[in-house]
Amino acid sequence: MSQMLDPTFYRTPADAIAAPPERLAYVAAYDPAGQVKDALAVIDCDPSSSDYGGVVGWSELPTAGNELHHFGWNACSSALCHQGHGDHGAPLERRYLIVPGIRSSRTYVLDTKPDPRNPKVVRTIEAEELASKAGYSRPHTIHCGPGGIFMSALGGAGGNDGPGGVALLDHQTFDVIGAWERDRGDQWFGYDVWWHLDYDTVITSEWATPSMFENGLDPEDLLGRRFGHHLNFWSLSERTLVQRVDLGDQHQLVFEVRPAHDPSKAWGFVGVVISVEDLSASVWLWHRDEASLAEGKTDRWAARKVITIPAEPANPDQLPPALQPFGAVPPLISDIDLSVDDRWLYVACWGTGELKQYDVADPFHPRETGSVRLGGRDRLGAPGRDRGAPAPPRRTPAAAEWRPADGRDQPRRPPRLPHQLAVRRVGRHLLPRRRRRLDGQAGRQPRRRRARRRHAVLPPRRRLPRAARPPDPPAGRRRLQRLLLLHRLTEIRPVPRS
């Protein structure tokens, strides 16, 4: 490996935490109709900049209809643990963004070094190359890994719907090397991929094949429990499937895998989008199987549900037909992220518009410590609230009130709808609507009290002047932007993973 290392590579999570924050963030942009060319937006993340929180760059791709999704760097801190990086004599640096199109199956390589605010396309991996060399289509997730850049894929090639899997790209040339797997066993669905290097283990999750999602979700597939519901564990060195852990076919769409950053830890979290039994979402913890370890088997893993997020009541008349019988909106966990010190887990509930924070110092017993609403079920007419009336702020539970996150021994939450921010514009101006505070209380007038009838015998009591209401804080621009960029920024400085 070349000794000329990028200064943004960190040998430990503690080094990454202590490092200067990122000044730029890259965000995928595409036209759902497929008419306008896809692009990468560049966001200014420097609080001292006059453009802080604004779009300061816009790199347009040559084509439209790619449907950009996940993307990643050609190299990151974990490259310090892998073979093959920097072996060609060139400096090892985090320079190129690998950007797959999940619909077109093209993958674009953008160079950020000449002008970080205006990345340029320097290589296009066509769908035909991915299909002919690896046998895959619909590329999804990028990680720099041992032996090459790992790129998960959801579809097969040559008109085949599957199986999905993992393709390898060359670290330097970005040529497709081939399929990573040598023996996939019964694995068919693909989605995310990551690893525990010290335990010679790769973990993959499951979504669906392209015919099941490209033209919209078919409720019959969901109710028929046809989506993925397994975690797959592989031998990293042998590239063979070792074990499949079934989470239960009621738990549909096993999405993002987030292993611990500490290489000595043998656990991680995975998000499950929905349960077809009650519309809840869940987060599962995988870990070494203690019973198998006692028997001398070191390659066996187990998984348990540690977080349950229930569906929230809503007006059935304003729900899609598939949800009307339930009268509720599912949380639909779309992403999770683990802080680099392995202390905090962030869970994005796309259906209800909620971002949750959990303390996972004990990964077997996460505790919910905070939540923010950014949208969601208010659009679906949740009952029990006048849309025009402000709601009380979401209260963060005190330490003594932390509740178990696995849903056991706790009553179903009553319908409540904290205020949901209306973001008027995403781009150069990102402010809460009408200068509301993040807690939704700005502009709210003190409630007038009714005059009470007093007994005639008692002398009239002189009313003391009420304390002036504290002024509203600033519009909350910085807090809102930090919140919206939280997920992306936690992935911008990758660190060595187990």
LOVOGU-191741 format. One line per field, with one value per residue (C-alpha): residue number from 0; residue in one letter; x, y, z. Coordinates in steps of 0.25 Angstrom, whole numbers, plus 5000, padded with zeros to 4 digits. Each point is the difference from the previous one (the first is absolute). Example, Ala and Ser with C-alpha at 12.3 -4.5 7.8 and 13.67 -1.06 7.14 Angstrom:
! LOVOGU-191741
i: (0;1) .
aa: (a;s) .
x: (5049;5006) .
y: (4982;5014) .
z: (5031;4998) .
! end
This chain:
! LOVOGU-191741
i: (0;1;2;3;4;5;6;7;8;9;10;11;12;13;14;15;16;17;18;19;20;21;22;23;24;25;26;27;28;29;30;31;32;33;34;35;36;37;38;39;40;41;42;43;44;45;46;47;48;49;50;51;52;53;54;55;56;57;58;59;60;61;62;63;64;65;66;67;68;69;70;71;72;73;74;75;76;77;78;79;80;81;82;83;84;85;86;87;88;89;90;91;92;93;94;95;96;97;98;99;100;101;102;103;104;105;106;107;108;109;110;111;112;113;114;115;116;117;118;119;120;121;122;123;124;125;126;127;128;129;130;131;132;133;134;135;136;137;138;139;140;141;142;143;144;145;146;147;148;149;150;151;152;153;154;155;156;157;158;159;160;161;162;163;164;165;166;167;168;169;170;171;172;173;174;175;176;177;178;179;180;181;182;183;184;185;186;187;188;189;190;191;192;193;194;195;196;197;198;199;200;201;202;203;204;205;206;207;208;209;210;211;212;213;214;215;216;217;218;219;220;221;222;223;224;225;226;227;228;229;230;231;232;233;234;235;236;237;238;239;240;241;242;243;244;245;246;247;248;249;250;251;252;253;254;255;256;257;258;259;260;261;262;263;264;265;266;267;268;269;270;271;272;273;274;275;276;277;278;279;280;281;282;283;284;285;286;287;288;289;290;291;292;293;294;295;296;297;298;299;300;301;302;303;304;305;306;307;308;309;310;311;312;313;314;315;316;317;318;319;320;321;322;323;324;325;326;327;328;329;330;331;332;333;334;335;336;337;338;339;340;341;342;343;344;345;346;347;348;349;350;351;352;353;354;355;356;357;358;359;360;361;362;363;364;365;366;367;368;369;370;371;372;373;374;375;376;377;378;379;380;381;382;383;384;385;386;387;388;389;390;391;392;393;394;395;396;397;398;399;400;401;402;403;404;405;406;407;408;409;410;411;412;413;414;415;416;417;418;419;420;421;422;423;424;425;426;427;428;429;430;431;432;433;434;435;436;437;438;439;440;441;442;443;444;445;446;447;448;449;450;451;452;453;454;455;456;457;458;459;460;461;462;463;464;465;466;467;468;469;470;471;472;473;474;475;476;477;478;479;480;481;482;483;484;485;486;487;488;489;490;491;492;493;494;495;496;497) .
aa: (m;s;q;m;l;d;p;t;f;y;r;t;p;a;d;a;i;a;a;p;p;e;r;l;a;y;v;a;a;y;d;p;a;g;q;v;k;d;a;l;a;v;i;d;c;d;p;s;s;s;d;y;g;g;v;v;g;w;s;e;l;p;t;a;g;n;e;l;h;h;f;g;w;n;a;c;s;s;a;l;c;h;q;g;h;g;d;h;g;a;p;l;e;r;r;y;l;i;v;p;g;i;r;s;s;r;t;y;v;l;d;t;k;p;d;p;r;n;p;k;v;v;r;t;i;e;a;e;e;l;a;s;k;a;g;y;s;r;p;h;t;i;h;c;g;p;g;g;i;f;m;s;a;l;g;g;a;g;g;n;d;g;p;g;g;v;a;l;l;d;h;q;t;f;d;v;i;g;a;w;e;r;d;r;g;d;q;w;f;g;y;d;v;w;w;h;l;d;y;d;t;v;i;t;s;e;w;a;t;p;s;m;f;e;n;g;l;d;p;e;d;l;l;g;r;r;f;g;h;h;l;n;f;w;s;l;s;e;r;t;l;v;q;r;v;d;l;g;d;q;h;q;l;v;f;e;v;r;p;a;h;d;p;s;k;a;w;g;f;v;g;v;v;i;s;v;e;d;l;s;a;s;v;w;l;w;h;r;d;e;a;s;l;a;e;g;k;t;d;r;w;a;a;r;k;v;i;t;i;p;a;e;p;a;n;p;d;q;l;p;p;a;l;q;p;f;g;a;v;p;p;l;i;s;d;i;d;l;s;v;d;d;r;w;l;y;v;a;c;w;g;t;g;e;l;k;q;y;d;v;a;d;p;f;h;p;r;e;t;g;s;v;r;l;g;g;r;d;r;l;g;a;p;g;r;d;r;g;a;p;a;p;p;r;r;t;p;a;a;a;e;w;r;p;a;d;g;r;d;q;p;r;r;p;p;r;l;p;h;q;l;a;v;r;r;v;g;r;h;l;l;p;r;r;r;r;r;l;d;g;q;a;g;r;q;p;r;r;r;r;a;r;r;r;h;a;v;l;p;p;r;r;r;l;p;r;a;a;r;p;p;d;p;p;a;g;r;r;r;l;q;r;l;l;l;l;h;r;l;t;e;i;r;p;v;p;r;s) .
x: (5000;5005;5005;4994;4987;4988;5000;4985;5003;4999;5006;4990;4985;5006;5009;4988;4992;5011;5003;4995;4986;4997;4998;4992;4989;4996;4985;4993;4990;4991;4987;4990;4994;5014;4999;5011;5014;5004;5010;5008;4998;5011;4996;5008;5002;5010;4992;5010;4996;4990;4994;4999;4989;4998;5003;5013;5003;4991;5007;4991;5001;5000;4987;4986;4992;5011;4993;5012;4999;5012;5014;5014;5015;5010;5008;4998;5006;4997;5009;5011;4996;4998;5010;5000;4999;5012;5007;5002;5009;4989;4997;4989;4990;4985;4998;4989;4985;4994;4986;4991;4987;4990;4991;5009;5011;5011;5010;5007;5014;5001;5014;4999;5014;5002;4988;4992;4988;4999;5003;5003;4996;5012;4995;4987;4998;4989;4989;5006;5013;4994;4991;5011;5011;4992;4986;4993;4991;4994;5012;4997;5011;5015;5011;5015;5004;5010;5004;4991;4989;4987;4988;4987;4990;4985;4998;5006;5004;4996;4985;5001;4993;5010;5008;5005;5014;5013;5009;5015;5006;5015;5005;5008;4993;4986;4999;4990;5008;4988;4991;5005;4992;5006;4989;4987;4992;4985;5002;4992;4996;5011;5000;5011;5014;5010;5010;5007;5015;5005;4990;5002;4985;4992;4985;4990;4985;4988;4990;4994;5003;4997;4987;4995;5003;5003;4985;4996;4996;4990;4992;4998;5015;5001;4988;5005;5013;5008;5011;5013;5000;5014;5014;5011;5014;5011;5015;5008;5012;4992;4989;4990;4987;5001;4987;4986;4993;4984;4994;4986;4992;4991;5013;5001;5011;5013;5007;5013;5011;5008;5011;5008;5012;5008;5007;5000;4985;4992;4986;4992;4986;4991;4987;4987;4990;4987;4993;4988;4993;4999;5007;5011;5014;5012;5015;5008;5013;5009;5011;5008;4991;5005;4994;5008;5013;4998;5000;5013;4993;5006;4992;4986;4992;4986;4991;4989;4990;5005;4991;4985;4994;4985;4991;4992;4985;4995;4987;4997;4993;5013;5009;5003;4991;5010;5001;4985;4997;5011;4996;5015;5012;5013;5013;5007;5015;5007;5014;5008;5014;5010;5009;5014;5002;4989;4992;4988;4991;4992;4987;4993;4985;4996;4985;4998;5010;5008;5015;5003;5012;5004;5010;5007;5011;4994;4996;4991;4991;4999;4993;4993;5006;4994;4991;4998;4988;5003;4987;4993;4986;4994;4998;4991;4991;5003;4988;4999;5005;4996;5010;5000;5003;5015;5003;5009;5014;5006;5005;5014;4999;5008;5010;4991;4989;5007;4992;5004;5001;4996;4985;4999;4992;4996;4986;4997;5003;4987;4998;5008;5005;5011;5002;5006;5010;4996;5013;4997;5013;5011;5013;5005;4989;4996;4992;4988;4987;4995;5012;4995;5009;5005;4990;4988;4997;5003;4989;4991;4992;4998;4987;4990;4995;4985;4996;4996;4988;5004;4992;4995;5005;5014;5007;5004;5014;5010;5005;5015;5006;5004;5014;5004;5000;5015;5003;5001;5014;5006;4993;5008;5007;5012;4994;4990;5012;5008;4989;4997;5015;5002;4998;5009;5011;5001;5004;5010;5012;5000;5008;5006;4989;5001) .
y: (5000;5014;5008;5013;5000;5009;5009;4997;4985;4997;4988;4999;5006;5009;5006;5002;5007;5009;5004;5013;4999;4999;5013;4994;4989;4993;4997;4992;5007;4994;5003;4989;5001;4997;5012;5009;4996;4994;5008;5002;5012;5005;5006;5010;4994;5011;5008;5012;5001;5009;4989;4991;4990;5004;4993;5005;4990;4992;4989;4995;4986;4997;4993;5000;4988;4994;5002;5002;4994;4996;5004;4999;5004;4992;4999;5004;4997;4985;4999;5001;4985;4995;4994;5006;5015;5008;4989;5006;5011;5011;5007;4994;5011;5002;5006;4994;4998;4987;5003;4989;5002;4989;5001;5002;4990;5010;5005;5013;5003;5015;5007;5010;5004;5011;5007;4994;5009;4995;4985;4995;4987;4993;4986;4993;4985;4996;4990;4991;4999;4997;4989;4994;4999;4999;4995;5011;5012;5011;5004;5005;5002;5003;4997;5000;4986;4989;4996;5011;5009;4993;5004;4993;4997;4997;4993;4990;5001;4996;5002;4992;5006;4995;4996;5013;5000;5007;5005;5003;5013;5002;5010;5008;4998;4998;4989;4989;4988;4990;4995;4999;4987;4987;4992;5007;4988;5004;5015;5007;5014;5011;5013;5005;4994;5003;4991;4997;4999;4994;4989;4997;5003;5007;5003;5003;5004;4998;5008;4995;4998;5011;4995;5002;5014;5008;5002;5003;4991;4989;4998;4986;4998;5006;4993;4987;5001;4999;5011;4996;4997;4994;5005;4992;4997;4997;4996;5012;4992;4989;5008;4990;5000;4995;5003;5006;5005;5001;5012;4994;5002;5011;5009;5005;5008;4998;5013;5007;4992;5008;4992;5006;5009;4994;4988;4992;5000;4989;5006;5010;5005;4998;5007;4993;5009;4994;4988;4996;4995;5014;5010;5002;5002;4994;5000;4987;4998;4989;4994;4987;4988;4997;4986;4996;5007;4991;4988;5005;5006;5013;5004;5000;5012;5004;5012;5005;5012;5011;5012;5000;5012;4999;5005;5014;5002;5008;5003;4988;5009;5006;4987;4992;4988;4990;5008;5003;4987;5004;5014;5003;5005;4991;5006;4993;5001;5004;5002;4999;5005;4997;5011;4997;4998;4989;5008;5005;4994;5009;4994;5007;4997;5004;4997;5009;5010;4998;4999;4992;4999;4988;4998;4987;5000;4986;4995;4990;5010;5013;5012;5011;5013;5010;5002;5011;5001;5005;4996;4987;4996;5015;4998;4988;5007;4994;5000;5008;5013;5013;5002;5015;4999;4998;4988;4999;4998;4986;4997;4993;4990;5002;4990;4994;4999;4993;4988;4987;5001;4986;5003;4990;5004;5013;5005;5004;5015;5008;5009;5012;5009;5010;5012;4996;5010;5005;5002;5010;4998;4991;5007;5013;5004;4990;5006;4995;5006;5013;5000;4989;4995;4985;4997;5006;5011;5013;5009;4993;5009;4998;4993;5009;4995;5001;5010;4991;5004;5003;4999;5014;4998;5000;5013;5002;4995;5009;4993;5001;5003;4987;4998;5004;4988;4998;5004;4990;4995;5002;4994;4987;5000;4994;4989;4996;4999;4992;4990;4998;4998;4991;4987;5004;5006;4987;4993;5010;4996;4984;4994;4986;4989;4987) .
z: (5000;4997;5012;4994;5007;4999;5013;5001;5003;5015;5007;5011;5002;5011;4990;4991;5010;5004;4986;4993;4995;4985;4992;4989;4998;4987;4998;4989;4992;4989;4992;5004;4986;4994;4991;5006;5001;5014;5008;5013;5008;5009;5013;5008;5015;5005;5011;4998;4985;4994;4992;5012;4997;4986;4987;4995;4988;4990;4992;4989;4995;4985;5000;5007;5006;5008;5013;5009;5014;5009;4996;5007;4999;4993;5013;5014;5014;4999;4988;5011;5003;4986;4990;4986;5003;4995;4994;4987;5005;5000;5013;5008;5001;5001;4987;4991;5003;4994;4997;4995;4993;5006;4987;4989;5006;4996;5010;4999;5006;5003;5004;5011;5001;4990;5005;5012;4997;4985;4999;4986;4994;4996;4998;4997;5003;4990;5003;4990;5007;5013;4994;4992;5010;5013;4996;5007;4998;5009;5008;5014;5011;4999;5010;4998;5005;5000;4985;4994;5001;5004;4993;5004;4989;5000;4987;4990;4986;4986;5003;5013;5012;5010;5008;5006;5006;5000;4989;5002;4993;4999;5010;4990;4986;5004;4991;5003;5006;5001;5010;5014;5004;4997;5006;5004;5005;5001;5000;4989;5005;5001;5007;5009;5004;5010;5009;5013;4995;5013;4999;4985;4998;4990;5003;4989;5001;4991;4993;4987;4985;4990;4995;5014;5002;4987;4996;5014;5012;4998;5013;4996;5001;5014;5005;4994;5008;4987;5003;5007;5015;5002;5005;4992;5006;4991;5001;4996;4996;4993;4994;5004;5007;5014;5007;4997;5012;4998;5007;4997;4987;5007;5001;4985;4994;5007;4997;5005;5008;5010;5006;5012;4997;5010;4993;5013;5001;4994;4999;4991;4997;4988;4997;4996;4992;5004;5007;4992;5013;5007;4991;5010;4996;5008;5002;5002;5006;4995;5009;5002;5003;5015;5000;4987;5006;5012;4990;4994;4987;4997;4988;5005;5002;5006;4999;5009;4999;5009;4996;4996;4994;4999;4989;5003;4999;4988;4993;4991;4990;4996;5000;4988;4998;5006;5013;5002;5007;5010;5002;5003;4993;5001;5005;4988;5004;4988;5006;5013;5004;5011;5006;4998;5015;4999;5011;4992;4990;4991;4994;4988;5000;4986;5001;5013;4997;5013;5003;5013;5008;5009;5010;4997;5010;5003;4986;5005;5007;4992;5007;4992;5004;4990;4988;4990;4990;4986;4992;4998;5004;5002;4985;5002;5009;5014;5009;5013;4995;4993;4989;5002;5015;5005;5009;5012;4997;5000;5014;5002;5011;5012;5004;5010;4990;4989;4995;4995;4984;4997;5003;5011;5013;4994;4996;4986;4998;4999;4988;5000;4990;5003;4991;4987;4993;4987;4992;4989;4992;5000;4994;5003;5010;5010;5011;5008;4995;5006;5009;5009;5010;4999;5011;4992;5011;4993;4998;5009;5009;5015;5003;5006;5013;5004;5011;5012;5008;5014;5012;5005;5014;4995;4997;4985;4998;4993;4987;5000;4986;4992;4997;4986;4990;4996;4986;4989;4997;4986;4989;5002;4987;5005;5009;4989;4990;5009;5002;4986;4997;5012;4993;4988;5009;5008;4988;4993;5009;5000;5010;5001;5002;5005) .
! end
